[in-house]
Amino acid sequence: MARPRTFEEDRAVEAAMLAFWDAGYENTSTQALCAATGLGRSSIYNTFASKHDLFKKALRHYMDGRNARLAGLMGSGLPAKDKVGAVLGWAVEPDPEEPAGCLVVNSLVELGPHDPEVAELLRLDNDKRVRMMRSAIEEGMARGEIDAEKDALALAHFVVATVSGMRVAARGGAGRETLASIARTALDAF
């Protein structure tokens, strides 16, 4: 009995996500996608309209997973500063099974300036993460955990930008000590 197409598609999207994350959009050839997914060229094009279509699905898959993890943390009962510390900690101690850096940040740099469709996906993703972070910071302010005189939106943007910078630094070879010092410095803003 053949495997359901949705299983193959989900598996292919996950594998393609890792390939794009590691090499970038332009440097990931169709042959590399075939090798990563285990699908033949015709199966890739029968399942996905194009390399660009597969990339957008892979990018959404990445964003959905990261945002679900962030939403879970932001919805927890932890103090706001602990939530921020945990998010920064994810950048200090990334999953060793995953490529270095961040698919969102990589895509923003590579495709954002000249691919309006991808740029819009990335903008919406950033807005979502900033909203979640801002909400947690505002809750922390209401509970007296964070100085209410601070600007919650500015702090949310600061955390998101700091994590992005840490991902770039990690991709460039920054070690754990360097990343941890960046995280400690960022937490001082709270």
Biotite code that builds the C-alpha atoms (Angstrom):
import biotite.structure as struc

atoms = struc.array([
    struc.Atom([0.000, 0.000, 0.000], chain_id="A", res_id=1, res_name="MET", atom_name="CA", element="C"),
    struc.Atom([1.381, 3.417, -0.956], chain_id="A", res_id=2, res_name="ALA", atom_name="CA", element="C"),
    struc.Atom([2.084, 6.000, 1.710], chain_id="A", res_id=3, res_name="ARG", atom_name="CA", element="C"),
    struc.Atom([-0.372, 8.849, 1.800], chain_id="A", res_id=4, res_name="PRO", atom_name="CA", element="C"),
    struc.Atom([0.724, 11.890, -0.163], chain_id="A", res_id=5, res_name="ARG", atom_name="CA", element="C"),
    struc.Atom([0.367, 14.153, 2.894], chain_id="A", res_id=6, res_name="THR", atom_name="CA", element="C"),
    struc.Atom([2.962, 12.066, 4.753], chain_id="A", res_id=7, res_name="PHE", atom_name="CA", element="C"),
    struc.Atom([5.389, 12.365, 1.846], chain_id="A", res_id=8, res_name="GLU", atom_name="CA", element="C"),
    struc.Atom([4.687, 16.057, 1.486], chain_id="A", res_id=9, res_name="GLU", atom_name="CA", element="C"),
    struc.Atom([5.189, 16.775, 5.211], chain_id="A", res_id=10, res_name="ASP", atom_name="CA", element="C"),
    struc.Atom([8.422, 14.785, 5.248], chain_id="A", res_id=11, res_name="ARG", atom_name="CA", element="C"),
    struc.Atom([9.640, 16.513, 2.079], chain_id="A", res_id=12, res_name="ALA", atom_name="CA", element="C"),
    struc.Atom([8.843, 19.969, 3.471], chain_id="A", res_id=13, res_name="VAL", atom_name="CA", element="C"),
    struc.Atom([10.773, 19.196, 6.673], chain_id="A", res_id=14, res_name="GLU", atom_name="CA", element="C"),
    struc.Atom([13.770, 17.894, 4.715], chain_id="A", res_id=15, res_name="ALA", atom_name="CA", element="C"),
    struc.Atom([13.661, 20.831, 2.304], chain_id="A", res_id=16, res_name="ALA", atom_name="CA", element="C"),
    struc.Atom([13.470, 23.222, 5.251], chain_id="A", res_id=17, res_name="MET", atom_name="CA", element="C"),
    struc.Atom([16.742, 21.827, 6.599], chain_id="A", res_id=18, res_name="LEU", atom_name="CA", element="C"),
    struc.Atom([18.384, 22.021, 3.164], chain_id="A", res_id=19, res_name="ALA", atom_name="CA", element="C"),
    struc.Atom([17.323, 25.647, 2.598], chain_id="A", res_id=20, res_name="PHE", atom_name="CA", element="C"),
    struc.Atom([18.292, 26.542, 6.168], chain_id="A", res_id=21, res_name="TRP", atom_name="CA", element="C"),
    struc.Atom([21.765, 25.095, 5.701], chain_id="A", res_id=22, res_name="ASP", atom_name="CA", element="C"),
    struc.Atom([22.593, 26.366, 2.208], chain_id="A", res_id=23, res_name="ALA", atom_name="CA", element="C"),
    struc.Atom([20.139, 29.179, 1.472], chain_id="A", res_id=24, res_name="GLY", atom_name="CA", element="C"),
    struc.Atom([17.583, 29.434, -1.296], chain_id="A", res_id=25, res_name="TYR", atom_name="CA", element="C"),
    struc.Atom([19.889, 30.147, -4.233], chain_id="A", res_id=26, res_name="GLU", atom_name="CA", element="C"),
    struc.Atom([22.503, 27.575, -3.221], chain_id="A", res_id=27, res_name="ASN", atom_name="CA", element="C"),
    struc.Atom([19.964, 24.777, -2.794], chain_id="A", res_id=28, res_name="THR", atom_name="CA", element="C"),
    struc.Atom([19.652, 23.136, -6.186], chain_id="A", res_id=29, res_name="SER", atom_name="CA", element="C"),
    struc.Atom([16.849, 20.875, -7.294], chain_id="A", res_id=30, res_name="THR", atom_name="CA", element="C"),
    struc.Atom([19.335, 18.013, -7.127], chain_id="A", res_id=31, res_name="GLN", atom_name="CA", element="C"),
    struc.Atom([20.132, 18.921, -3.507], chain_id="A", res_id=32, res_name="ALA", atom_name="CA", element="C"),
    struc.Atom([16.389, 18.955, -2.758], chain_id="A", res_id=33, res_name="LEU", atom_name="CA", element="C"),
    struc.Atom([16.039, 15.514, -4.350], chain_id="A", res_id=34, res_name="CYS", atom_name="CA", element="C"),
    struc.Atom([18.878, 14.214, -2.197], chain_id="A", res_id=35, res_name="ALA", atom_name="CA", element="C"),
    struc.Atom([17.459, 15.803, 0.957], chain_id="A", res_id=36, res_name="ALA", atom_name="CA", element="C"),
    struc.Atom([13.866, 14.698, 0.451], chain_id="A", res_id=37, res_name="THR", atom_name="CA", element="C"),
    struc.Atom([14.504, 11.325, -1.157], chain_id="A", res_id=38, res_name="GLY", atom_name="CA", element="C"),
    struc.Atom([12.100, 12.318, -3.929], chain_id="A", res_id=39, res_name="LEU", atom_name="CA", element="C"),
    struc.Atom([12.869, 12.339, -7.618], chain_id="A", res_id=40, res_name="GLY", atom_name="CA", element="C"),
    struc.Atom([12.797, 15.549, -9.626], chain_id="A", res_id=41, res_name="ARG", atom_name="CA", element="C"),
    struc.Atom([9.388, 14.724, -11.127], chain_id="A", res_id=42, res_name="SER", atom_name="CA", element="C"),
    struc.Atom([7.935, 13.895, -7.703], chain_id="A", res_id=43, res_name="SER", atom_name="CA", element="C"),
    struc.Atom([9.118, 17.245, -6.354], chain_id="A", res_id=44, res_name="ILE", atom_name="CA", element="C"),
    struc.Atom([7.523, 19.120, -9.231], chain_id="A", res_id=45, res_name="TYR", atom_name="CA", element="C"),
    struc.Atom([4.349, 16.995, -9.091], chain_id="A", res_id=46, res_name="ASN", atom_name="CA", element="C"),
    struc.Atom([4.006, 17.676, -5.360], chain_id="A", res_id=47, res_name="THR", atom_name="CA", element="C"),
    struc.Atom([5.161, 21.301, -5.381], chain_id="A", res_id=48, res_name="PHE", atom_name="CA", element="C"),
    struc.Atom([4.616, 23.775, -8.191], chain_id="A", res_id=49, res_name="ALA", atom_name="CA", element="C"),
    struc.Atom([8.203, 25.022, -8.091], chain_id="A", res_id=50, res_name="SER", atom_name="CA", element="C"),
    struc.Atom([11.326, 25.353, -5.992], chain_id="A", res_id=51, res_name="LYS", atom_name="CA", element="C"),
    struc.Atom([9.935, 28.692, -4.822], chain_id="A", res_id=52, res_name="HIS", atom_name="CA", element="C"),
    struc.Atom([6.657, 27.068, -3.769], chain_id="A", res_id=53, res_name="ASP", atom_name="CA", element="C"),
    struc.Atom([8.539, 24.395, -1.825], chain_id="A", res_id=54, res_name="LEU", atom_name="CA", element="C"),
    struc.Atom([10.684, 27.091, -0.215], chain_id="A", res_id=55, res_name="PHE", atom_name="CA", element="C"),
    struc.Atom([7.632, 29.073, 0.932], chain_id="A", res_id=56, res_name="LYS", atom_name="CA", element="C"),
    struc.Atom([6.111, 25.917, 2.432], chain_id="A", res_id=57, res_name="LYS", atom_name="CA", element="C"),
    struc.Atom([9.412, 25.111, 4.151], chain_id="A", res_id=58, res_name="ALA", atom_name="CA", element="C"),
    struc.Atom([9.696, 28.668, 5.478], chain_id="A", res_id=59, res_name="LEU", atom_name="CA", element="C"),
    struc.Atom([6.115, 28.584, 6.801], chain_id="A", res_id=60, res_name="ARG", atom_name="CA", element="C"),
    struc.Atom([6.823, 25.204, 8.406], chain_id="A", res_id=61, res_name="HIS", atom_name="CA", element="C"),
    struc.Atom([9.878, 26.663, 10.132], chain_id="A", res_id=62, res_name="TYR", atom_name="CA", element="C"),
    struc.Atom([7.991, 29.761, 11.301], chain_id="A", res_id=63, res_name="MET", atom_name="CA", element="C"),
    struc.Atom([5.009, 27.733, 12.529], chain_id="A", res_id=64, res_name="ASP", atom_name="CA", element="C"),
    struc.Atom([7.244, 25.492, 14.629], chain_id="A", res_id=65, res_name="GLY", atom_name="CA", element="C"),
    struc.Atom([9.241, 28.349, 16.118], chain_id="A", res_id=66, res_name="ARG", atom_name="CA", element="C"),
    struc.Atom([6.134, 30.437, 16.809], chain_id="A", res_id=67, res_name="ASN", atom_name="CA", element="C"),
    struc.Atom([4.335, 27.526, 18.474], chain_id="A", res_id=68, res_name="ALA", atom_name="CA", element="C"),
    struc.Atom([7.317, 27.077, 20.785], chain_id="A", res_id=69, res_name="ARG", atom_name="CA", element="C"),
    struc.Atom([7.394, 30.817, 21.510], chain_id="A", res_id=70, res_name="LEU", atom_name="CA", element="C"),
    struc.Atom([3.634, 30.942, 22.151], chain_id="A", res_id=71, res_name="ALA", atom_name="CA", element="C"),
    struc.Atom([3.937, 28.054, 24.594], chain_id="A", res_id=72, res_name="GLY", atom_name="CA", element="C"),
    struc.Atom([6.653, 29.861, 26.522], chain_id="A", res_id=73, res_name="LEU", atom_name="CA", element="C"),
    struc.Atom([4.897, 33.229, 26.440], chain_id="A", res_id=74, res_name="MET", atom_name="CA", element="C"),
    struc.Atom([1.703, 31.600, 27.719], chain_id="A", res_id=75, res_name="GLY", atom_name="CA", element="C"),
    struc.Atom([3.464, 29.929, 30.628], chain_id="A", res_id=76, res_name="SER", atom_name="CA", element="C"),
    struc.Atom([3.261, 31.240, 34.174], chain_id="A", res_id=77, res_name="GLY", atom_name="CA", element="C"),
    struc.Atom([6.938, 32.206, 34.267], chain_id="A", res_id=78, res_name="LEU", atom_name="CA", element="C"),
    struc.Atom([7.913, 35.754, 35.180], chain_id="A", res_id=79, res_name="PRO", atom_name="CA", element="C"),
    struc.Atom([8.405, 37.948, 32.109], chain_id="A", res_id=80, res_name="ALA", atom_name="CA", element="C"),
    struc.Atom([12.175, 38.289, 32.544], chain_id="A", res_id=81, res_name="LYS", atom_name="CA", element="C"),
    struc.Atom([12.476, 34.490, 32.741], chain_id="A", res_id=82, res_name="ASP", atom_name="CA", element="C"),
    struc.Atom([10.519, 34.206, 29.487], chain_id="A", res_id=83, res_name="LYS", atom_name="CA", element="C"),
    struc.Atom([12.885, 36.652, 27.802], chain_id="A", res_id=84, res_name="VAL", atom_name="CA", element="C"),
    struc.Atom([15.857, 34.798, 29.280], chain_id="A", res_id=85, res_name="GLY", atom_name="CA", element="C"),
    struc.Atom([14.550, 31.507, 27.904], chain_id="A", res_id=86, res_name="ALA", atom_name="CA", element="C"),
    struc.Atom([14.152, 32.975, 24.407], chain_id="A", res_id=87, res_name="VAL", atom_name="CA", element="C"),
    struc.Atom([17.698, 34.325, 24.536], chain_id="A", res_id=88, res_name="LEU", atom_name="CA", element="C"),
    struc.Atom([18.796, 30.937, 25.877], chain_id="A", res_id=89, res_name="GLY", atom_name="CA", element="C"),
    struc.Atom([17.445, 29.234, 22.771], chain_id="A", res_id=90, res_name="TRP", atom_name="CA", element="C"),
    struc.Atom([19.900, 31.323, 20.752], chain_id="A", res_id=91, res_name="ALA", atom_name="CA", element="C"),
    struc.Atom([22.741, 30.527, 23.170], chain_id="A", res_id=92, res_name="VAL", atom_name="CA", element="C"),
    struc.Atom([22.047, 26.772, 23.138], chain_id="A", res_id=93, res_name="GLU", atom_name="CA", element="C"),
    struc.Atom([20.529, 25.924, 19.744], chain_id="A", res_id=94, res_name="PRO", atom_name="CA", element="C"),
    struc.Atom([19.584, 22.361, 18.880], chain_id="A", res_id=95, res_name="ASP", atom_name="CA", element="C"),
    struc.Atom([22.857, 20.735, 17.768], chain_id="A", res_id=96, res_name="PRO", atom_name="CA", element="C"),
    struc.Atom([20.932, 18.659, 15.208], chain_id="A", res_id=97, res_name="GLU", atom_name="CA", element="C"),
    struc.Atom([19.869, 21.811, 13.331], chain_id="A", res_id=98, res_name="GLU", atom_name="CA", element="C"),
    struc.Atom([21.888, 24.019, 11.003], chain_id="A", res_id=99, res_name="PRO", atom_name="CA", element="C"),
    struc.Atom([23.478, 27.087, 12.545], chain_id="A", res_id=100, res_name="ALA", atom_name="CA", element="C"),
    struc.Atom([21.631, 30.363, 12.361], chain_id="A", res_id=101, res_name="GLY", atom_name="CA", element="C"),
    struc.Atom([17.979, 30.948, 11.581], chain_id="A", res_id=102, res_name="CYS", atom_name="CA", element="C"),
    struc.Atom([16.051, 30.260, 8.390], chain_id="A", res_id=103, res_name="LEU", atom_name="CA", element="C"),
    struc.Atom([14.006, 33.438, 8.904], chain_id="A", res_id=104, res_name="VAL", atom_name="CA", element="C"),
    struc.Atom([17.073, 35.657, 9.315], chain_id="A", res_id=105, res_name="VAL", atom_name="CA", element="C"),
    struc.Atom([18.884, 33.961, 6.439], chain_id="A", res_id=106, res_name="ASN", atom_name="CA", element="C"),
    struc.Atom([15.840, 34.415, 4.193], chain_id="A", res_id=107, res_name="SER", atom_name="CA", element="C"),
    struc.Atom([15.379, 38.025, 5.239], chain_id="A", res_id=108, res_name="LEU", atom_name="CA", element="C"),
    struc.Atom([18.918, 38.818, 4.139], chain_id="A", res_id=109, res_name="VAL", atom_name="CA", element="C"),
    struc.Atom([18.928, 36.673, 0.994], chain_id="A", res_id=110, res_name="GLU", atom_name="CA", element="C"),
    struc.Atom([15.409, 37.090, -0.385], chain_id="A", res_id=111, res_name="LEU", atom_name="CA", element="C"),
    struc.Atom([13.711, 39.871, 1.552], chain_id="A", res_id=112, res_name="GLY", atom_name="CA", element="C"),
    struc.Atom([15.087, 42.763, -0.510], chain_id="A", res_id=113, res_name="PRO", atom_name="CA", element="C"),
    struc.Atom([13.967, 41.376, -3.897], chain_id="A", res_id=114, res_name="HIS", atom_name="CA", element="C"),
    struc.Atom([11.185, 38.835, -3.315], chain_id="A", res_id=115, res_name="ASP", atom_name="CA", element="C"),
    struc.Atom([8.039, 40.702, -2.203], chain_id="A", res_id=116, res_name="PRO", atom_name="CA", element="C"),
    struc.Atom([6.110, 37.507, -1.493], chain_id="A", res_id=117, res_name="GLU", atom_name="CA", element="C"),
    struc.Atom([8.766, 36.131, 0.851], chain_id="A", res_id=118, res_name="VAL", atom_name="CA", element="C"),
    struc.Atom([9.326, 39.599, 2.339], chain_id="A", res_id=119, res_name="ALA", atom_name="CA", element="C"),
    struc.Atom([5.639, 39.742, 3.281], chain_id="A", res_id=120, res_name="GLU", atom_name="CA", element="C"),
    struc.Atom([5.775, 36.288, 4.915], chain_id="A", res_id=121, res_name="LEU", atom_name="CA", element="C"),
    struc.Atom([8.797, 37.423, 6.904], chain_id="A", res_id=122, res_name="LEU", atom_name="CA", element="C"),
    struc.Atom([7.173, 40.722, 7.917], chain_id="A", res_id=123, res_name="ARG", atom_name="CA", element="C"),
    struc.Atom([4.059, 38.931, 9.177], chain_id="A", res_id=124, res_name="LEU", atom_name="CA", element="C"),
    struc.Atom([6.217, 36.466, 11.103], chain_id="A", res_id=125, res_name="ASP", atom_name="CA", element="C"),
    struc.Atom([8.223, 39.255, 12.720], chain_id="A", res_id=126, res_name="ASN", atom_name="CA", element="C"),
    struc.Atom([5.037, 41.095, 13.658], chain_id="A", res_id=127, res_name="ASP", atom_name="CA", element="C"),
    struc.Atom([3.659, 37.945, 15.284], chain_id="A", res_id=128, res_name="LYS", atom_name="CA", element="C"),
    struc.Atom([6.795, 37.373, 17.357], chain_id="A", res_id=129, res_name="ARG", atom_name="CA", element="C"),
    struc.Atom([6.956, 41.018, 18.422], chain_id="A", res_id=130, res_name="VAL", atom_name="CA", element="C"),
    struc.Atom([3.270, 40.907, 19.469], chain_id="A", res_id=131, res_name="ARG", atom_name="CA", element="C"),
    struc.Atom([3.829, 37.798, 21.586], chain_id="A", res_id=132, res_name="MET", atom_name="CA", element="C"),
    struc.Atom([6.918, 39.278, 23.200], chain_id="A", res_id=133, res_name="MET", atom_name="CA", element="C"),
    struc.Atom([5.238, 42.643, 23.814], chain_id="A", res_id=134, res_name="ARG", atom_name="CA", element="C"),
    struc.Atom([2.268, 40.973, 25.455], chain_id="A", res_id=135, res_name="SER", atom_name="CA", element="C"),
    struc.Atom([4.538, 39.045, 27.832], chain_id="A", res_id=136, res_name="ALA", atom_name="CA", element="C"),
    struc.Atom([6.491, 42.195, 28.665], chain_id="A", res_id=137, res_name="ILE", atom_name="CA", element="C"),
    struc.Atom([3.290, 44.157, 29.310], chain_id="A", res_id=138, res_name="GLU", atom_name="CA", element="C"),
    struc.Atom([2.073, 41.376, 31.615], chain_id="A", res_id=139, res_name="GLU", atom_name="CA", element="C"),
    struc.Atom([5.401, 41.582, 33.430], chain_id="A", res_id=140, res_name="GLY", atom_name="CA", element="C"),
    struc.Atom([4.983, 45.330, 33.775], chain_id="A", res_id=141, res_name="MET", atom_name="CA", element="C"),
    struc.Atom([1.455, 44.897, 35.156], chain_id="A", res_id=142, res_name="ALA", atom_name="CA", element="C"),
    struc.Atom([2.807, 42.427, 37.747], chain_id="A", res_id=143, res_name="ARG", atom_name="CA", element="C"),
    struc.Atom([5.653, 44.764, 38.708], chain_id="A", res_id=144, res_name="GLY", atom_name="CA", element="C"),
    struc.Atom([8.365, 42.472, 37.299], chain_id="A", res_id=145, res_name="GLU", atom_name="CA", element="C"),
    struc.Atom([9.522, 45.036, 34.734], chain_id="A", res_id=146, res_name="ILE", atom_name="CA", element="C"),
    struc.Atom([9.675, 48.804, 35.177], chain_id="A", res_id=147, res_name="ASP", atom_name="CA", element="C"),
    struc.Atom([6.369, 50.130, 33.816], chain_id="A", res_id=148, res_name="ALA", atom_name="CA", element="C"),
    struc.Atom([8.149, 53.280, 32.605], chain_id="A", res_id=149, res_name="GLU", atom_name="CA", element="C"),
    struc.Atom([9.946, 51.256, 29.937], chain_id="A", res_id=150, res_name="LYS", atom_name="CA", element="C"),
    struc.Atom([8.551, 50.970, 26.409], chain_id="A", res_id=151, res_name="ASP", atom_name="CA", element="C"),
    struc.Atom([7.138, 47.448, 25.989], chain_id="A", res_id=152, res_name="ALA", atom_name="CA", element="C"),
    struc.Atom([7.100, 47.631, 22.195], chain_id="A", res_id=153, res_name="LEU", atom_name="CA", element="C"),
    struc.Atom([10.699, 48.857, 22.045], chain_id="A", res_id=154, res_name="ALA", atom_name="CA", element="C"),
    struc.Atom([11.778, 46.067, 24.401], chain_id="A", res_id=155, res_name="LEU", atom_name="CA", element="C"),
    struc.Atom([9.942, 43.483, 22.277], chain_id="A", res_id=156, res_name="ALA", atom_name="CA", element="C"),
    struc.Atom([11.670, 44.721, 19.112], chain_id="A", res_id=157, res_name="HIS", atom_name="CA", element="C"),
    struc.Atom([14.978, 44.740, 20.995], chain_id="A", res_id=158, res_name="PHE", atom_name="CA", element="C"),
    struc.Atom([14.617, 41.091, 22.056], chain_id="A", res_id=159, res_name="VAL", atom_name="CA", element="C"),
    struc.Atom([13.600, 39.928, 18.570], chain_id="A", res_id=160, res_name="VAL", atom_name="CA", element="C"),
    struc.Atom([16.468, 41.862, 16.970], chain_id="A", res_id=161, res_name="ALA", atom_name="CA", element="C"),
    struc.Atom([18.953, 40.600, 19.568], chain_id="A", res_id=162, res_name="THR", atom_name="CA", element="C"),
    struc.Atom([17.965, 36.974, 18.962], chain_id="A", res_id=163, res_name="VAL", atom_name="CA", element="C"),
    struc.Atom([18.306, 37.538, 15.204], chain_id="A", res_id=164, res_name="SER", atom_name="CA", element="C"),
    struc.Atom([21.756, 39.023, 15.724], chain_id="A", res_id=165, res_name="GLY", atom_name="CA", element="C"),
    struc.Atom([22.754, 36.125, 17.939], chain_id="A", res_id=166, res_name="MET", atom_name="CA", element="C"),
    struc.Atom([21.674, 33.686, 15.218], chain_id="A", res_id=167, res_name="ARG", atom_name="CA", element="C"),
    struc.Atom([23.824, 35.547, 12.694], chain_id="A", res_id=168, res_name="VAL", atom_name="CA", element="C"),
    struc.Atom([26.738, 35.517, 15.119], chain_id="A", res_id=169, res_name="ALA", atom_name="CA", element="C"),
    struc.Atom([26.312, 31.774, 15.665], chain_id="A", res_id=170, res_name="ALA", atom_name="CA", element="C"),
    struc.Atom([26.242, 31.166, 11.913], chain_id="A", res_id=171, res_name="ARG", atom_name="CA", element="C"),
    struc.Atom([29.448, 33.175, 11.702], chain_id="A", res_id=172, res_name="GLY", atom_name="CA", element="C"),
    struc.Atom([31.097, 30.930, 14.273], chain_id="A", res_id=173, res_name="GLY", atom_name="CA", element="C"),
    struc.Atom([30.496, 32.717, 17.585], chain_id="A", res_id=174, res_name="ALA", atom_name="CA", element="C"),
    struc.Atom([30.824, 30.302, 20.459], chain_id="A", res_id=175, res_name="GLY", atom_name="CA", element="C"),
    struc.Atom([28.628, 29.695, 23.456], chain_id="A", res_id=176, res_name="ARG", atom_name="CA", element="C"),
    struc.Atom([30.570, 32.105, 25.697], chain_id="A", res_id=177, res_name="GLU", atom_name="CA", element="C"),
    struc.Atom([30.080, 34.974, 23.271], chain_id="A", res_id=178, res_name="THR", atom_name="CA", element="C"),
    struc.Atom([26.392, 34.212, 22.793], chain_id="A", res_id=179, res_name="LEU", atom_name="CA", element="C"),
    struc.Atom([25.846, 33.899, 26.549], chain_id="A", res_id=180, res_name="ALA", atom_name="CA", element="C"),
    struc.Atom([27.486, 37.285, 27.134], chain_id="A", res_id=181, res_name="SER", atom_name="CA", element="C"),
    struc.Atom([25.164, 38.853, 24.546], chain_id="A", res_id=182, res_name="ILE", atom_name="CA", element="C"),
    struc.Atom([22.161, 37.272, 26.292], chain_id="A", res_id=183, res_name="ALA", atom_name="CA", element="C"),
    struc.Atom([23.280, 38.536, 29.716], chain_id="A", res_id=184, res_name="ARG", atom_name="CA", element="C"),
    struc.Atom([23.774, 42.040, 28.334], chain_id="A", res_id=185, res_name="THR", atom_name="CA", element="C"),
    struc.Atom([20.326, 41.973, 26.720], chain_id="A", res_id=186, res_name="ALA", atom_name="CA", element="C"),
    struc.Atom([18.695, 40.893, 29.974], chain_id="A", res_id=187, res_name="LEU", atom_name="CA", element="C"),
    struc.Atom([20.229, 43.945, 31.661], chain_id="A", res_id=188, res_name="ASP", atom_name="CA", element="C"),
    struc.Atom([17.777, 46.047, 29.601], chain_id="A", res_id=189, res_name="ALA", atom_name="CA", element="C"),
    struc.Atom([14.999, 44.640, 31.778], chain_id="A", res_id=190, res_name="PHE", atom_name="CA", element="C"),
])
